[in-house]
């Protein structure tokens, strides 16, 4: 096995891979967006580029940014292991450190921080980026809207004497507009992409077996679905007759866009928009109820009905007066009291039970909602040999310190099934899995790619999609699939284009 040789890189710490070195060649000369599947060494490229920049500019500094503190600490540890830089010259900076102490730490050679910390300290004036020769932006798909990355990148390009930006992500987005926005926000002028299909990547890819397991909604669920469908179609019909909807089968996005238009009209003083906005809000609430029924189950739906009863908006009050909705709520209450579960839950337990009967395993299960995570963990605890644990975000009740502790316990075998929400999709150093299960498909190509990246990293892995037939599950799966195809086509087109010469240097 060959390893990267560089005076600033620890011997035998980074394998030599042709595709990484090719990307490094581009990144050394351009502000580069690097798109690589999870597990193919985006961080190693950042380490090699950091070594290159520090060798070229010995008195310069490096900043590595990531969206969360656990990710920041993870990068810090990886760089410490791989670079011949005294550990006292590297530091992870967090918002918990007082500003005056942070100002002192900013003299270190390598800084690791969330973008919010960097943004705040740039605005307060305690940090200058003049001597920073490399800015690494991890999970760069966040570089849109009001997120801190664009501000930091813009300030960096204004202040730095010899700037270089390396933006890393497994999936920047499915549209040309989204990818172009990221490029513009970060000053990117070159794109490097590899997928599992590229010849120089294939030797490093472990196979993934991908299975689609389908379930059918029982008649008891379908009765509720019919009531909700009728309530939605009635309101959509009104909007169509008034000329606000053109499509025969409008999507959730169509309703959200119409809602935004009505809110804009209201802000301009058009009082007639209030009534339309209320109807649209009713549809969106009913669509959410239907989504929960089809993809999650009765427990989630029942909790939603409870919240709706506490909702004081006109839309909520109008929905509750609809007899069809009242019928749906009555039926869901009956099912809830009888302990009825979504058919996915039984299928999931069968899959996990069979997996552990065949071999000792590590499994990750993704679910969209905290309540679904709790229900899954509760069900799996009844299976012999299965030790599940919840893994959710801070807003859902788990601090970052608790997240780190649970990941550590998972690595050590205290738990063997990690059941998580979206926080388990992105970036964290989660041990290689034998099996990843999507409790539901997600319409986002970014999240779908990140979920799949949790298996097949060091060994052959398997991915299972649980899909309810003739429901949003099927629509969401194909939506993400098609967006991913468009994303790859767009990125390869950008890769083949020459970098903008005005921003290419050194």
N, C-alpha and C positions, 0 to 999 in steps of 0.2 A: 504494500500500500504506500502510495506517495503522499507526502505532506507539503504544505505551503512553507517555503523558506523565505524568511525576511528577518532582518536584524531586530525588529521590534515585535515579532510574533514568537510566542513560546514554541519550542520544537515539538513536533508531533501533536500539535493541538488542533490543527485544521487540515482536514483531508484536501488534497489537490483535486479539484473538479474543473473540467474544461469550461463548462457553461458558466460557473461562478467567475472564472478568470476572464472570460469574454465580457461578461457584464461589468466586471471591475474595470476593464479597459475603457468601456464607454463612460462609466461613472467617474473615472479619474479626470476626464476632459470635459464633462458636461454635467449640468444639473439634471439628474436622472430619476425617472420614475421606474422602479424595479418591481415587476409583477411576477411573483413566483408562488407556486402552490405551497401550502403549509408543510413544513418538514424538509424543504429543499435548501435551507441554509441562507435565508435573507440576512440573518444576523452576521453570519460569517463574512458575507460580502461587505457589510458595514465595518467589521473589524479590520479586514484587509485594507479597505479604503482609509480607515483611520490611521493605520500604520503608514500607509503611503503619504498621507498628508502631514503627519508628524515628522516623517523623515525629510520631507520637502521643506516644511516650515517648523523647525525644532522648537521655536519659542511660541508656537500657536497653541490654541486650545480646541477641544472637540466638545460638542453638545449633542447628546442623544436624548430625544424626546419620545415618550410613549403615553397613551391615554390614561393609564391607571398606575397607582403606586406599586402594586404587585408586579406589573410589567416593567416598570422602571427598575425595581430591585432585581428583577430577573436579568435584565440587560447588564446591569452593573456587575453582577456575579459572573456572567459569561465573559465580559470584557476583562475582568480581573484574571480569570483563568487563562485567557488567550494572549494577552499583551504583556510585553516586558516593560511595563511601566510600574513604578513603585505604587503599591496599593494606597499609600498615603496621598498620592497625586490623583486619585479617583474618588469621586463622592456622588452619592445619590442625594439630591436636594428635594425636600418636600415642603409643603405649606405649613407643616407643624414646626419647622425651624423658624425662629424669629428673624425678621428682615435683616437686622444688623449682623446676625450670625451668618445668614445666607450671603450677604455682601462679602464677608471674609472668605467663604468657601468658593466664591466665584473666581478666585485666583488659581484653583486647581486646574490640572491639565485636562482631565476628562470629567464632564458633568453629565449627570443623568437626572432627568426631571420630567414632570408632566408639563404640557405646554401652558397650562394656566399659571403655574408658578413663574415660568419664564416671561410670559406676557405681563403679569403683574409687576415683576421687577424691572422690566424694560420701561414700563409706564412710570414707575416711581423713580427711575433713574439710578437704581443701585446696581444695575447690570449693563455692561456695554458688550456688544458683539464684534467690536473692531478686530480683535485678535483671534476670532474663531475661524478656523480654516475648514471646518466641516460641520454641517448641521444635518443630523440624521433624524428623519421623521418617520416613526413607525406607525403602522395602521393608518396609512396616509389617506385612505378613503374617507376619513373624518374631516378632510380639509375643505369643507364646504360650509355655507351659511355663516353663522356667527361663532363658529368654533375658533379656538385660539391659534391653531396652526397657521392660517393665512396671515394673521397679523405678525406672528413671529418671523415667518419666512420673508415677508415684505421688509420688515425692520432689519433683518439680517442682511439682505441684499443691499440695503441702503448703507449700513454701517461697516460691514466687513471689508477689510483690505484685500483679502484673497478668498472670496466665498466659494463654497461648493456645497450643494444640497443633494442628499440622497434620500429619496422618499420610497418607503417600502410598504407593500400590501400584497395580499393574496388575491384581492378582487376590488378594483377601484369603482366598479359600477357597470351597469348594462347598457348605458346610452352614451353616444358620442358627446352629448352636451355635458353629462356628469364628468366624464373623463377629462374633457377639455377644461371644465371649470377647475378641476383639481390641478391640472397643469398650469393654468393661468394664475391660480392662487398661490402656487409654490414657486413660480418662476422656472418651471421645468421646460427644458428644451430637447430632451432625448428620452425615449422610452425603450426599455428592455423587458421583454416578456418571454416566459417559457411555460409550457403546459406539460402534462404527462405524456403528450404525444411527440414532443420534440426529441430528435435522435440523440442529442447530447445529454438529455435528461433521463431517457429511458433506463440506462444502467443503474440509476439511483432510485428508481421507483419500485416500491413493493406493490404487488398486485392487490387490488381491492375487488372483492366480490360484492356486487350491488344487487340487492333483491327488493322487489316490491311485493308487499303482502297486503292483500285487500280484505276488507271486512264489509259487511252489509249493515245498514241501519235496520234495527228491528221495527216491526209494525208500530210498537208503542212510541218510538221516536218519530216515525213517519207521520203519525197522527198530529203530533205537535208541529212538525215541519209544515204540514199542509195549512194549518191555521196561520202560521207566521208568513208563509208564502202569499196567502190571500191578503193579509194585512199590508204586506209590502207592495204587492201588485196594485192594490187599490190606490195607494198613495202615489205610486209611480205613474199610474194611469192619469191621475189628476194633473201631475206635472207635465206629462206629455200633451194632454189636451190644451194646456195653457201655453204650449210651445217652448217649455224650458228643457225638455229632454227630446233628443232626436233618435237615439238608438232604440232598436226593438227590445234588446236586453241590456239595459245600462248596468255598468259595473259599480262597485263601491267607489272606485276612483272618480267616476262620473258624478256621483252624488257629492263627494267631497269637493270636487271642483265647483259644482253648482253652489254648494254652501259658501265657499270662499267668495264667489261672485255676489251672492246675496248679502254677505257681510260687508263687502265693499260698497254695495248700493245703499245699505243702511247707514254706513258712515258718511255717505254723501247726502243723507237726508231724505232718501226715498222710503217713505213709510210703508208703501205697498209691499216692499221686500220682506217685511216682518213675517207676514203670513206664509209666504213661499219658504222662507228660511225655517219656519217651524215645521212645515211638512217635510222638508229635507232632513231636518234633525230627527224627526220621527223615523224616517226610513233608515237612517244611519244607526239609530238605536236598535231597531228591529233586525237589521242586517247583522249587527253584532250578536244579538241573541241567537239568531239562526246559525251564525258561525260557531258559537259555543256549543250548540246542540249537535251540529254535524261533526265537529272536529275534536271536542273535548268531553262532553257528556253532561249528565243531569246535575251533578254536584256544582259544576261551574255555572250552569244555566240558573240553577236555583239561587245561588249567591248573587247573580246579576239581577234577577227579579227583585231580590231584597233591596239592592241598591237603587233600583228604579223606583220602588215605592217611596224611598226617601228623597228622591229627586224632586225639586220644587219647580223645575222649568215647565213652561206651557207644553212643550213637546212630550215630556214624560207624563204629565197629567192627562193629555189627550190620548196617549197610547193606552193608559190604564183604563180608560172608559170604553175602549174597543172590545166588544164581546168576544171576538176571535182571539185577542190577546188574553183575555180573562180565561177562556177555555184552555189555551196553551199553558197558562200558569197553573191552572187546576190540575191538568194532566202531569205536568212536570213535578208538582208537589207530591202527587200520588207515587210517581216513580222514585222520587227522592226518599220518601218515607219507607218504601219497600227495599231500599238499598240498591236500586238499579244502577249499573255501570255502563259506560260506553263499551261496545264490543271490542274496541282496541285494547281495553285493559286486560281482558281475559287472554287475548292473543299475545299481548306483551308478556304476561306472566308465563305463558307456555314457552315462548321463545327463550326467555331468561332461564327458566328451569331446565330446558333441554340443553342450553349452552353449558351450564355448570355440571350437568350429568355427564357430558362428553369430556370436558376438561376444565381445569382451573383457569379462570379467565379474569380479565378486567374489561368492564363494559361501561360505556357512557351513553346516557339516554338524554335526549334533548326534548324539552317541552316549552311551549310559549308562555305559560302562565305559572306563577308561584303556586296557586291552588292545585293545578294539575301535578306539579312536582311533588307536593305533599301527598296527594292521593296515590301517586305511583309508588313513592317510598313506602307508604303504609301497606299497599298491596304486596310489594316485593318482600317485605319483612316476614311474610307468612311462608316463604319458600325456603326450604332447608339449604343451608350453605350460602345463602345470599345475604350480604351485608351492605345494604344501600345507605347513601347519605345525600342529603340535599346540598346543592351548590347554587346559590342565588346571589344576586347583586346587593349592593349597599341599600338601595332604595327598597329592596324586597326583604331587608332585615338581617343581612349578614355583613359584618364589618370586613374590611380588607385583611385585618389581622386574623379573623376567623376563617376567611377564605384560604389564606396561606396555610393555616393549621390543618384544615380539612384536606387540602391537596397533599400535604406532607403525610397525613394519616393514610390517605389513599395510596400513595407511593409505598408506604411501609406495610400495606396489607391489612390495616385495621378495617378498611372498607374495600369492597371489590366491585361495587356499582355506584357510579357517580351520576346523579340525576340533577340536571341543571337547566336553567333558563339561558338567555342569550349571553350572560357573563361567561359561560363555559365555552363559548364559540371562539372567542377572540384572543389570540396571542399567548395566553398563559401557558406555562410549561407543564402541561398535563401529560402524565405518562402515556406511552403508546398503548393503544387499546386493541383488543382482539375484535371488538364489536361495537359499532355505533348504531343507535336506533333513533330515528326521527319519529317521535310520537305523532307528529304531524308534519307534512311538508311546509316549507315557508316560501312565499312568493319572491323573496329577496335572493338574487343570485349571490350577493356578498355573503349572506348568512349561510346559504346552502353550501357554498364552497368551503367556508370555514368549518362547518360541521363535519363535512366529509374528510377534511384534513386531519381529523383526530385519530384516524386509523391508517394503517399502511405506511407508517413512518419508519419503524425499524423492522417490522415483520409484516407478513401478509395479514390483511384485515378484511372485515366484512361490514357492509353498511346495509341497514334495513330501513325502508320507508314503510310506515304503517299508513295505509290510505283507505279512507271510506269511499266506497263507490258512489258515483253520481252526486258528489258533494264538492264543496270548496277545496277539499284536499286534492282532488284531481286537478282542478284549475290552478291551484297554487304550485303544484309540482311542475306542470308544464310551463307556467309563467317563468319560474326560476330557470328552468332548462333553456328556454328560448332566449332569455336575457343573457345567460352565460355564453351562449353561442355568438350572440351579437357583440358581446364584450370582447371576446377573443378575436373576432374578425376586425373590430375597430382597433384594438391594440396592436395587432400584427401590421395593420396598415400604417399606424403611427411609428412603429419600429422601423419599417422599411424607409420611412421618410428621413432625410438628412437632418441632423440637429441644426438649430438656428445658429448661424455662425457668429452673430453678434454676442451670444452668451457663451460661446465655447472658448475656452482659454486653457493655457498651460499644456 
